[in-house]
Amino acid sequence: MAIKQEQEKKVKWTCLHDKHVALGATMVEFGGFDMPLLYQYAGIAPEHMAVREKVGLFDVSHMGEVTVKGKDAERYVQHIFTNDIAGAPVGKIYYGMMCYENGGTVDDLLVYKMGDNDFFLVINAANIDKDWAWMQQNAEGFDIDLQNRSDYYGQIAVQGPESEHIVETVLGIPCQDLLFYTCKTFSAESGNLLPPSSFLLPPIISRTGYTGEDGFEIYASHDYIRECWDKLIAAGVQACGLGCRDTLRFEVGLPLYGDELSEEITPIMAGLGMFVKLNKTEFIGKEALARQKAEGPAKKLVGIELADKAIPRHGYQVLSHEGEVIGEVTTGYRTISTDKSVCMALIDASYAKIDTEVQVQIRKKVFPGKVVKKQFYNKSYKK
């Protein structure tokens, strides 16, 4: 079945689009795709709590996938990626960024080591075209086979404390042996593990998550992803939309490109310096990021907790205690898990110290708050 078909308005569909419509999902455009925002009239809270307490199912087929193979595959990935994958074992996954020469963020992504000189890159849906063009532009001089496989892979994410049991029993995919941030290929027919070369489009299962809970991602052909979706829904797994995916990642302080990272927001400003390995020989943006780390960024991403129940939203101004504009909100919610009004905000570095008193302009009123850690809820990953 064709995935990511284009409607008359050129909005793309994932291979599960008809499944969402059949479940009565509220659909919205996100990253150029018609995606489910939520499935329940009660709002996103039931879906959010299903992931926190049991298990939830997400369609993430809109994400992009790029393969890098060949003699210079590792050297190329090292060149465009801020993290260090030198000598990585097969099955290991790395999080990091691709940056411009000035340190601004092209995208944040996951790099899967699938085999010797064989890497699988997972990029954000809204950035697929931009990322692909940038990767091609920076491939000169490398002996690699670079392929954009975004239109061929479907992807689902099974997230929550019961996810391991559900993946094993409902889908029959062995996953207990996977450690956090590892992956493997598997046989869709028998469950037997196979080397990556055994499939033109090898099914992949990984254990990363974007929710703060234990969870798995399955990448495979469109037909196989549709089959998995049907089995999980029939087993009673809660379908979850982009609404709770955002609230879940926000509560545990995970960034969203376009909010906490952008061409103007570097990984150092976003507090993601641990994924920028300046001891590497070279990568695009290294000099700018090294200089910014040494001098200290002018702005920093922080958490802010308000004393009131007012909800800060993206773009709202952050003020100093004296009323001076010092930054703006990147993401804000009344958290579902902890019932607090909190936000992440990019503010002047001089105000970024924990417990610093600040204010947030919400419509015509100003609400007092304080700087706190960006992680508003404790993660429950299986490590």
C-alpha distance (Angstrom), angle and dihedral (degrees) to the residues before:
residue distance angle dihedral
M1 . . .
A2 3.80 . .
I3 3.80 113.4 .
K4 3.76 129.2 -153.9
Q5 3.79 92.0 20.0
E6 3.76 115.4 -177.7
Q7 3.76 121.2 -116.8
E8 3.79 122.1 -148.1
K9 3.82 88.7 -87.0
K10 3.81 90.3 53.0
V11 3.80 92.1 -113.6
K12 3.80 107.9 144.2
W13 3.78 127.5 -127.4
T14 3.79 128.0 -146.1
C15 3.79 120.8 -135.1
L16 3.84 88.6 -98.9
H17 3.80 96.9 52.7
D18 3.81 94.9 111.1
K19 3.81 89.9 48.5
H20 3.81 90.8 57.9
V21 3.79 92.6 47.8
A22 3.81 90.9 49.5
L23 3.81 89.8 53.2
G24 3.81 90.6 53.0
A25 3.78 95.8 -112.5
T26 3.79 121.4 175.6
M27 3.81 101.9 -118.9
V28 3.80 125.8 -149.7
E29 3.79 135.8 172.0
F30 3.80 113.3 -102.3
G31 3.79 125.5 168.1
G32 3.80 90.1 -14.3
F33 3.82 93.8 -52.5
D34 3.80 132.2 106.6
M35 3.80 99.5 -121.6
P36 3.83 137.1 173.6
L37 3.80 113.2 -100.9
L38 3.79 94.5 -175.6
Y39 3.79 140.7 -24.5
Q40 3.81 102.6 -150.0
Y41 3.76 128.4 74.9
A42 3.82 87.2 -145.9
G43 3.81 88.5 71.6
I44 3.76 132.1 -112.2
A45 3.82 97.0 -54.3
P46 3.85 96.0 88.3
E47 3.80 91.1 50.5
H48 3.80 91.5 45.5
M49 3.80 92.8 50.9
A50 3.81 92.4 44.8
V51 3.81 87.3 63.6
R52 3.79 93.9 43.6
E53 3.82 94.2 47.9
K54 3.83 107.9 23.9
V55 3.80 126.5 -10.0
G56 3.78 140.2 -51.6
L57 3.81 136.2 -167.9
F58 3.82 125.1 -136.2
D59 3.79 132.3 -172.0
V60 3.81 105.2 -138.3
S61 3.78 96.7 161.4
H62 3.80 88.8 123.5
M63 3.80 90.0 74.5
G64 3.79 117.1 102.8
E65 3.80 127.1 -116.3
V66 3.80 126.2 -159.9
T67 3.81 126.4 180.0
V68 3.79 124.2 -149.9
K69 3.81 117.5 -167.0
G70 3.77 136.7 159.5
K71 3.79 143.2 67.8
D72 3.82 94.6 -51.1
A73 3.82 97.5 37.0
E74 3.80 95.8 115.4
R75 3.80 93.2 42.9
Y76 3.81 90.4 50.5
V77 3.80 94.5 49.4
Q78 3.81 89.4 47.4
H79 3.81 87.9 53.0
I80 3.82 96.1 54.5
F81 3.83 100.3 31.0
T82 3.81 128.6 76.8
N83 3.81 96.2 -149.6
D84 3.81 122.9 74.2
I85 3.82 116.9 -110.3
A86 3.82 96.9 166.0
G87 3.79 109.3 142.9
A88 3.80 92.9 -3.4
P89 3.81 114.9 172.6
V90 3.79 118.6 -115.2
G91 3.80 109.2 -91.9
K92 3.81 95.9 31.2
I93 3.83 120.6 128.3
Y94 3.80 125.6 -154.1
Y95 3.80 130.3 -164.1
G96 3.77 119.9 -149.4
M97 3.77 146.9 115.8
M98 3.78 141.4 -89.7
C99 3.80 109.0 -136.7
Y100 3.77 139.5 -168.2
E101 3.79 120.2 -121.0
N102 3.84 89.2 -95.6
G103 3.81 91.4 55.9
G104 3.81 96.1 -105.6
T105 3.79 114.6 139.4
V106 3.80 120.8 -102.1
D107 3.82 90.0 -176.8
D108 3.77 142.8 -44.6
L109 3.79 114.8 -116.5
L110 3.78 149.5 161.5
V111 3.80 122.3 -109.9
Y112 3.83 116.6 -155.3
K113 3.82 118.8 -161.7
M114 3.80 100.6 -143.2
G115 3.81 99.0 168.4
D116 3.76 143.6 -37.7
N117 3.81 106.3 -38.1
D118 3.81 89.2 -5.2
F119 3.81 122.6 114.5
F120 3.82 133.7 170.9
L121 3.81 115.8 -154.7
V122 3.81 122.6 -161.8
I123 3.81 115.0 -158.9
N124 3.79 136.3 178.6
A125 3.80 119.1 -82.8
A126 3.80 96.1 -128.1
N127 3.81 90.4 52.4
I128 3.82 101.8 46.1
D129 3.81 97.0 108.1
K130 3.82 94.0 40.3
D131 3.82 93.4 45.6
W132 3.79 93.4 46.9
A133 3.79 92.4 51.1
W134 3.81 90.6 47.5
M135 3.81 92.8 48.5
Q136 3.79 91.1 50.6
Q137 3.80 92.2 48.0
N138 3.79 90.5 54.2
A139 3.82 97.1 44.1
E140 3.80 95.9 82.7
G141 3.78 112.6 121.8
F142 3.81 95.0 20.9
D143 3.82 123.1 110.1
I144 3.81 96.7 -135.8
D145 3.79 143.0 127.4
L146 3.81 104.9 -130.4
Q147 3.81 115.7 -169.7
N148 3.81 132.2 178.4
R149 3.82 103.3 -143.3
S150 3.82 96.4 170.4
D151 3.80 95.1 116.1
Y152 3.79 93.6 52.4
Y153 3.79 105.2 47.8
G154 3.79 125.9 75.3
Q155 3.79 118.8 -163.6
I156 3.78 136.5 -162.7
A157 3.80 129.0 -177.7
V158 3.81 121.6 -148.2
Q159 3.79 107.3 -162.7
G160 3.80 136.4 179.8
P161 3.82 141.9 61.1
E162 3.83 91.7 -66.6
S163 3.82 94.9 48.1
E164 3.81 96.9 102.6
H165 3.81 92.3 52.7
I166 3.82 91.9 46.1
V167 3.82 95.2 48.8
E168 3.82 91.5 48.8
T169 3.81 99.0 43.0
V170 3.81 103.5 32.8
L171 3.80 100.8 33.2
G172 3.80 98.6 27.0
I173 3.80 92.0 -134.5
P174 3.83 113.2 142.1
C175 3.80 107.6 -128.1
Q176 3.83 108.9 145.9
D177 3.80 90.4 98.0
L178 3.79 93.7 57.6
L179 3.78 114.2 105.1
F180 3.80 123.3 -153.6
Y181 3.82 110.1 -68.6
T182 3.79 95.7 12.3
C183 3.80 132.3 115.2
K184 3.80 143.0 -172.3
T185 3.78 139.9 -174.9
F186 3.79 120.8 -114.4
S187 3.78 141.0 -174.5
A188 3.78 113.4 -99.7
E189 3.80 89.1 -155.5
S190 3.78 103.5 48.4
G191 3.77 109.6 7.4
N192 3.81 90.0 -118.7
L193 3.78 115.2 139.9
L194 3.76 115.3 -112.1
P195 3.80 133.2 -174.2
P196 3.83 115.5 -102.1
S197 3.81 91.8 -106.1
S198 3.82 90.8 63.4
F199 3.81 93.1 79.1
L200 3.77 133.4 45.7
L201 3.81 84.2 -145.8
P202 3.82 103.7 19.1
P203 3.81 116.3 -155.4
I204 3.81 108.5 -119.4
I205 3.80 130.9 -163.0
S206 3.80 122.1 -167.3
R207 3.79 137.4 176.6
T208 3.80 110.3 -137.8
G209 3.79 115.6 103.6
Y210 3.78 133.2 -169.5
T211 3.79 97.1 -140.0
G212 3.80 106.9 69.7
E213 3.81 89.7 -108.6
D214 3.78 132.7 96.8
G215 3.77 109.1 -84.0
F216 3.79 151.0 147.7
E217 3.78 137.7 -131.2
I218 3.79 122.4 -150.3
Y219 3.82 120.4 -160.4
A220 3.79 116.7 -171.3
S221 3.79 146.4 123.0
H222 3.79 117.4 -48.3
D223 3.80 93.9 -108.5
Y224 3.78 93.2 51.1
I225 3.81 92.5 47.7
R226 3.82 89.8 51.3
E227 3.79 89.9 51.1
C228 3.81 91.5 50.3
W229 3.80 91.2 48.9
D230 3.79 92.6 52.1
K231 3.82 92.5 48.9
L232 3.79 92.9 49.6
I233 3.82 94.4 46.8
A234 3.83 90.3 47.7
A235 3.81 88.4 52.2
G236 3.80 90.0 56.9
V237 3.81 99.7 -103.6
Q238 3.81 111.1 157.2
A239 3.81 114.3 -112.9
C240 3.80 108.9 -133.8
G241 3.79 130.1 -160.3
L242 3.77 136.1 -149.2
G243 3.80 90.6 -89.9
C244 3.78 95.4 71.3
R245 3.79 92.2 33.8
D246 3.79 86.1 65.3
T247 3.80 95.8 44.9
L248 3.81 91.3 47.1
R249 3.82 95.8 50.3
F250 3.81 91.1 42.4
E251 3.80 94.2 54.2
V252 3.81 91.5 58.2
G253 3.80 94.5 43.7
L254 3.81 99.5 -108.0
P255 3.82 115.4 154.3
L256 3.79 128.6 -120.4
Y257 3.78 117.5 -150.7
G258 3.78 109.2 -115.5
D259 3.80 91.5 32.7
E260 3.82 111.1 44.5
L261 3.82 95.7 13.2
S262 3.80 129.8 36.2
E263 3.78 144.2 134.4
E264 3.81 86.2 -73.3
I265 3.83 97.4 40.3
T266 3.80 114.2 70.3
P267 3.82 125.0 -158.3
I268 3.82 88.6 -109.1
M269 3.80 91.8 55.4
A270 3.81 89.5 47.3
G271 3.81 92.5 53.8
L272 3.81 92.5 -112.1
G273 3.79 96.9 121.6
M274 3.81 91.4 125.8
F275 3.81 87.2 72.0
V276 3.80 92.6 51.7
K277 3.80 108.1 82.2
L278 3.78 105.1 -161.5
N279 3.82 91.0 177.6
K280 3.82 89.2 71.9
T281 3.79 115.3 106.7
E282 3.79 92.3 -116.2
F283 3.78 146.4 -27.8
I284 3.78 133.2 165.8
G285 3.81 109.4 -78.5
K286 3.81 95.3 16.2
E287 3.81 96.8 125.4
A288 3.80 94.0 49.0
L289 3.81 93.3 46.0
A290 3.81 92.6 46.3
R291 3.79 90.0 51.7
Q292 3.80 92.0 47.6
K293 3.79 92.3 49.0
A294 3.81 92.0 49.0
E295 3.80 95.0 46.9
G296 3.80 96.1 35.2
P297 3.82 122.2 -115.9
A298 3.79 119.5 -86.2
K299 3.80 89.9 -132.3
K300 3.79 132.1 33.5
L301 3.78 134.7 -165.0
V302 3.81 110.9 -120.0
G303 3.76 141.3 168.8
I304 3.81 119.4 -113.1
E305 3.79 126.8 -164.6
L306 3.80 118.8 -161.3
A307 3.77 123.2 -146.2
D308 3.82 90.2 -142.2
K309 3.82 130.8 62.8
A310 3.80 92.3 -115.5
I311 3.81 113.4 124.9
P312 3.82 119.3 -126.3
R313 3.81 114.5 -146.2
H314 3.80 136.6 -161.3
G315 3.80 111.2 -70.9
Y316 3.81 97.6 18.8
Q317 3.80 112.7 137.9
V318 3.81 122.0 -106.9
L319 3.79 115.6 -147.1
S320 3.76 133.8 -164.4
H321 3.80 119.5 -114.6
E322 3.82 85.9 -95.5
G323 3.81 93.6 52.7
E324 3.81 101.4 -101.8
V325 3.83 116.6 141.4
I326 3.82 106.6 -111.8
G327 3.81 103.6 164.0
E328 3.77 145.8 -45.6
V329 3.78 142.0 -94.0
T330 3.82 117.0 -95.7
T331 3.84 97.9 -174.9
G332 3.81 130.7 -3.0
Y333 3.81 138.7 175.0
R334 3.76 145.7 153.9
T335 3.80 92.6 -107.0
I336 3.78 115.6 -119.2
S337 3.80 95.7 -152.5
T338 3.82 98.0 46.3
D339 3.84 104.0 18.3
K340 3.81 95.6 -129.6
S341 3.81 131.4 134.2
V342 3.78 104.1 -121.5
C343 3.77 140.6 149.1
M344 3.75 144.5 -179.0
A345 3.77 113.5 -122.0
L346 3.79 139.0 179.7
I347 3.80 106.8 -131.4
D348 3.79 141.2 162.2
A349 3.80 107.6 -69.5
S350 3.81 92.4 -125.8
Y351 3.82 89.0 68.7
A352 3.82 97.0 44.4
K353 3.80 98.9 95.2
I354 3.83 115.2 117.4
D355 3.84 113.7 -95.0
T356 3.82 93.6 19.3
E357 3.81 108.6 148.8
V358 3.80 114.1 -118.9
Q359 3.81 138.8 158.0
V360 3.80 134.7 -134.2
Q361 3.79 122.7 -145.5
I362 3.82 107.1 -136.3
R363 3.78 110.1 -178.4
K364 3.82 105.4 -54.9
K365 3.81 97.6 -19.5
V366 3.79 133.1 77.0
F367 3.80 119.1 -139.0
P368 3.82 124.2 -162.1
G369 3.79 121.7 -126.9
K370 3.77 144.0 148.2
V371 3.79 137.9 -122.4
V372 3.82 112.9 -98.6
K373 3.81 137.3 165.3
K374 3.81 114.4 -66.0
Q375 3.80 91.8 -124.8
F376 3.81 104.6 84.7
Y377 3.82 95.5 173.1
N378 3.80 129.9 35.1
K379 3.80 115.1 -106.9
S380 3.79 119.7 -121.0
Y381 3.79 102.2 -160.5
K382 3.79 118.3 152.7
K383 3.80 106.1 -120.0
